[in-house]
Amino acid sequence: MTRELTDKDRKVLKYEKRIGYVFSGLIICFGGLFNLLYFVLNETGQNYLMVSLIDLGILLLAYFVCNRINLKVNRDLKDNLKELLKRKVDKTIEEKSYEAGSGALYIPILGDLFPKLWGQKMRETRKYYVFTSDTKYEVDKDVYDELKKGTDFYIHFAKHSETALYFSKDE
């Protein structure tokens, strides 16, 4: 079944567009680096027409890359529809996860003697997974606590970009 997007759904989809903006920003940064190198290293007369045309090409490339990466998300936002998929919980799993880069090399004896230098352990977090017949979904703790084995739940799903917007127990 389909429903219209809510403000919360639109916010999630707009957040998904960030990777397109990152790539276009990188392209523009490389273009700025090109301009810097051209004007610093070029000792003869500057050709402003050539630089302007290359800059225009870089800006167009950044625009098209951003639009291409965000094409499906933009289509979802334009259609303003989401799908509700009803699934049954097969099993739920809670796993330990460690934050990348949060720790240092932990050596037990040196870590006890010099805790600031050798004793920094990684920060532990929890991840919550719900398994259905065909897919594994990572959910928040409150959704995980609500769902037990054999219960039905709904996945609010963006049609074109295939983004899981959120999970709920009722429609």
N, C-alpha and C positions, 0 to 999 in steps of 0.2 A: 504494500500500500504506500501511497505517496502523500506527503504533507508539504506545506510551505516551510521555508527556512525561518527560524526564529533569529532574534538578534544574537543570541549565544552561538548559534550555528554559523552565522555570517562572520562573527568574530574569529571562530576557529578556522574557517576557510581563508580569511584574510591573513591570519597568522601563517598558514601554509604557503603563502606567496613569498615569504621572506627569502627563500633560496634563489628565486629569480632575481630579486633585487641585489642579492650578494654577488651573483655572477655578473650582472650588468655593472655593478660598482667596481668589480675587479677589472673589467674591460676598460672602463673609463679611467681607472688608476694607471693601467698600462699605457693608455693614450696620453695621460699627463706626463708619465715618465718619458715617453717618446718626445713630447714637446720640450721637456727639460733638457734631455740629451741633445736634441737638435740645436737648440739655441745656445747651449754651453759649448758644444764641440764644433759647431760650424763657425769657422773663422772667416769665411768669405761672406758675401752678401746673402741675407736671408731671403728665401723665396716664400713670401707670406701666402700666396695663392695655393702653392702645393701643401703647405702646412694646414691651411684652412680646409682644403678638400679632404685631406687625410683625417683631420679632426671630425669633419662632418660624417665621413665613413665610419669612424669609430663610434660616434654617437648613435648612428643608425644601427650599427651592429649590436650595440648594447641594448637599444630599444627592442630590436627583433628577438634577441636572445631572451630578454625578460618576458616578452609576450609569448614566445614559444614554450618556455619552461612553465609559465603560469596559464597556458591555454585551457587545460581541463578545469582548473579551479575557477578561472574566469567564466567558463561555460556554466559551471554549477551556480555561480553567483548570479549570472544572467537569467538562467532558467528558474531560479528561486524555488527549487524543489529538492526534497530529500526522500529517501526510501526508508521504510521501517521493515527490518528483517526480523522475523521471530525465530529464535533459536532456543535449543534446550541445552542446559549445562550437563556435560558429561562428567567433568571433574574440575576441581579448582586446586591450584598450587600456589603456595607462598614460598618465594625463594629469597635467599640472601644475595645481595649485590653489593659491590664495593665501588665507591666513587673513584673514577680514574684520576690519577695524579694527586690524590689526597694524602698518600703516605710516602714514606721513605723506606729504604732498606732496613728491615727489622732484624737485628741480630739479638737473640735472647739475652745473652750475658751482658754484652755491651749496651743493649737497650735498657737493662735495669740499672746499669752504672751511669750512663749518659743518656737520659731519655730524650733530651732535645735534639741530640745529634743522631743517635742510632735507634731511637725507640718510637718513632712516629708510626702508628699503625694506620691503615686505611679506614676511612669512614664507612661504616656499614649502613646500608639502606635495605629496604624490603621492596620486592616487586611482586605483584599479584597477577596471576594468570587465570583465565577462564578458558577451558577447552570445550569446543562444540564438536559436532561430528566431523567437521572438515577443517576447522581453523582454530588457532590459538590467539587469544586477545589479551593484551595487557590492560588492566583496569585499575581504577583508584581503589583505595582501601574501603571506602564506604560502599561502593558497588560490590566489592568482593565479599564484604560481610553480609550483604543482603542475599547474595546468590548461593544456593546450596545445590548439591547434586540432584539432577532431575527437575529443577525448576525452569520455567520459561522466562526469557528476558528478550528485550528488544534492542536492536542495534540501529541507531540513527546513522544513516549511511549516505554520503554524497555520491550521486549516481556516476558522473563522468570521471571525477578524480579518484574515486574509490577510497575516500577518506572516511574512517569511522569517526563520526562527530562526537557521539557519546553513547552511553549504555543506560538503559532504564529497565525497571522491573515491570512497569506498566506503559501503555501507549502514551 
